[in-house]
Amino acid sequence: MPRMSSSHRNDGSPATGSGAPPAPATARGAWHPRPETAQDVPAVRRINLAAFETAGEADLVDALRRDPAAWLPQLSYVAGPPDGAPVAHALLTRCHIDDVPAVALAPCAVLPGYQKCGAGSAVISALLEAAREAGERTAVVLGHPPYYPRFGFTPAGRFGILPPQPWPDEAFLALSLDGSPPPHGTVRYAAAFGIA
Ligand SMILES: CC(C)(COP(=O)(O)OP(=O)(O)OC[C@H]1O[C@@H](n2cnc3c(N)ncnc32)[C@H](O)[C@@H]1OP(=O)(O)O)[C@@H](O)C(=O)NCCC(=O)NCCS
């Protein structure tokens, strides 16, 4: 399910091993967001495994990728330094507000050693722009209340958009991608989220 937790499983040191990107200090401001390709799938899994405490989010991404009703092929984005391996991933999948299609932002993940260097903002901003260009109208996210407003998200309740479970008002956020008033209703996530 969507997470608000920011905890991760290692000490935050930069990734090592094959394809390790350059140090964040040199990469700040130079992230290159783009849609994921088939070659990025292992890196996307590695990023989600490293960013979260459990394999839940990595498994969720793989389950969503297998569900054609949920997966929007051009709306899984990665970002990395120029000519480097991806260090950030963000995903939009199909959800519904009552019966109206919308997109749900989850998960968003940055390798621990590269967090707070702009990679998350770069990949999320580009992903939301791609959704806008694809004609998507509304995005929702369950997330850190101080983080997502920078992308234009505001509490979903203000639009009459209700979460599928009693999540905190300040953490369940929505964004009109096309500037029109979003639909009212209750959000239904893709089945892989396991949210009844
Ligand atoms: C949350 C996350 C995707 C943000 O990406 P990032 O690259 O670290 O963040 P950016 O560099 O783009 O933005 C930095 C800003 O985000 C804030 N921020 C980062 N993580 C935050 C968190 N967990 N809660 C609140 N704010 C956070 C920083 O304080 C900083 O704020 P400032 O710009 O006002 O100084 C990333 O930190 C991450 O992968 N965290 C672990 C997994 C997670 O919690 N994912 C989100 C839930 S799906």
The ligand as an SDF file (V2000), in Angstrom:
LIG
                    3D

 48 50  0  0  0  0  0  0  0  0999 V2000
   10.8270   10.7480   -0.1740 C   0  0  0  0  0  0  0  0  0  0  0  0
   11.8700   10.7090   -1.2910 C   0  0  0  0  0  0  0  0  0  0  0  0
   11.3010   10.0280   -2.5320 C   0  0  0  0  0  0  0  0  0  0  0  0
   12.2240   12.1770   -1.6230 C   0  0  0  0  0  0  0  0  0  0  0  0
   13.2230   12.2090   -2.6360 O   0  0  0  0  0  0  0  0  0  0  0  0
   14.5830   13.0570   -2.3910 P   0  0  0  0  0  0  0  0  0  0  0  0
   15.3740   12.9770   -3.6140 O   0  0  0  0  0  0  0  0  0  0  0  0
   15.2100   12.5380   -1.1250 O   0  0  0  0  0  0  0  0  0  0  0  0
   14.0440   14.5120   -2.0900 O   0  0  0  0  0  0  0  0  0  0  0  0
   14.4450   15.8590   -2.8810 P   0  0  0  0  0  0  0  0  0  0  0  0
   15.9080   16.0050   -2.8560 O   0  0  0  0  0  0  0  0  0  0  0  0
   13.7660   15.9030   -4.1680 O   0  0  0  0  0  0  0  0  0  0  0  0
   13.7820   16.9310   -1.9820 O   0  0  0  0  0  0  0  0  0  0  0  0
   14.4060   17.2660   -0.7700 C   0  0  0  0  0  0  0  0  0  0  0  0
   13.3800   17.8270    0.1140 C   0  0  0  0  0  0  0  0  0  0  0  0
   12.4740   16.7790    0.4600 O   0  0  0  0  0  0  0  0  0  0  0  0
   12.4050   16.7130    1.8480 C   0  0  0  0  0  0  0  0  0  0  0  0
   12.2040   15.3220    2.2060 N   0  0  0  0  0  0  0  0  0  0  0  0
   12.9210   14.2650    1.7930 C   0  0  0  0  0  0  0  0  0  0  0  0
   12.4370   13.1550    2.3820 N   0  0  0  0  0  0  0  0  0  0  0  0
   11.4090   13.5590    3.1630 C   0  0  0  0  0  0  0  0  0  0  0  0
   10.5390   12.8980    4.0200 C   0  0  0  0  0  0  0  0  0  0  0  0
   10.6460   11.5950    4.2480 N   0  0  0  0  0  0  0  0  0  0  0  0
    9.5770   13.6140    4.6440 N   0  0  0  0  0  0  0  0  0  0  0  0
    9.4730   14.9330    4.4370 C   0  0  0  0  0  0  0  0  0  0  0  0
   10.2970   15.6380    3.6500 N   0  0  0  0  0  0  0  0  0  0  0  0
   11.2550   14.9350    3.0250 C   0  0  0  0  0  0  0  0  0  0  0  0
   13.7140   17.2260    2.3410 C   0  0  0  0  0  0  0  0  0  0  0  0
   13.6280   17.6660    3.6650 O   0  0  0  0  0  0  0  0  0  0  0  0
   13.9500   18.3740    1.3860 C   0  0  0  0  0  0  0  0  0  0  0  0
   13.1920   19.4940    1.7570 O   0  0  0  0  0  0  0  0  0  0  0  0
   13.6510   20.9810    1.3280 P   0  0  0  0  0  0  0  0  0  0  0  0
   13.7200   21.0100   -0.1760 O   0  0  0  0  0  0  0  0  0  0  0  0
   12.5530   21.8440    1.8590 O   0  0  0  0  0  0  0  0  0  0  0  0
   14.9650   21.1840    1.9630 O   0  0  0  0  0  0  0  0  0  0  0  0
   13.1750    9.9680   -0.8570 C   0  0  0  0  0  0  0  0  0  0  0  0
   13.7320   10.6770    0.2340 O   0  0  0  0  0  0  0  0  0  0  0  0
   12.9700    8.5280   -0.4630 C   0  0  0  0  0  0  0  0  0  0  0  0
   13.1470    7.6290   -1.2920 O   0  0  0  0  0  0  0  0  0  0  0  0
   12.6460    8.2770    0.8110 N   0  0  0  0  0  0  0  0  0  0  0  0
   12.4920    6.8860    1.2900 C   0  0  0  0  0  0  0  0  0  0  0  0
   11.2820    6.2120    0.6770 C   0  0  0  0  0  0  0  0  0  0  0  0
   10.0210    7.0220    0.8850 C   0  0  0  0  0  0  0  0  0  0  0  0
    9.6750    7.4110    2.0020 O   0  0  0  0  0  0  0  0  0  0  0  0
    9.2810    7.2620   -0.2250 N   0  0  0  0  0  0  0  0  0  0  0  0
    8.0700    8.0510   -0.2010 C   0  0  0  0  0  0  0  0  0  0  0  0
    6.8710    7.2600    0.1010 C   0  0  0  0  0  0  0  0  0  0  0  0
    6.2890    6.3370   -1.3040 S   0  0  0  0  0  0  0  0  0  0  0  0
  1  2  1  0
  2  3  1  0
  2  4  1  0
  2 36  1  0
  4  5  1  0
  5  6  1  0
  6  7  2  0
  6  8  1  0
  6  9  1  0
  9 10  1  0
 10 11  2  0
 10 12  1  0
 10 13  1  0
 13 14  1  0
 14 15  1  0
 15 16  1  0
 15 30  1  0
 16 17  1  0
 17 18  1  0
 17 28  1  0
 18 19  1  0
 18 27  1  0
 19 20  2  0
 20 21  1  0
 21 22  1  0
 21 27  2  0
 22 23  1  0
 22 24  2  0
 24 25  1  0
 25 26  2  0
 26 27  1  0
 28 29  1  0
 28 30  1  0
 30 31  1  0
 31 32  1  0
 32 33  2  0
 32 34  1  0
 32 35  1  0
 36 37  1  0
 36 38  1  0
 38 39  2  0
 38 40  1  0
 40 41  1  0
 41 42  1  0
 42 43  1  0
 43 44  2  0
 43 45  1  0
 45 46  1  0
 46 47  1  0
 47 48  1  0
M  END
$$$$
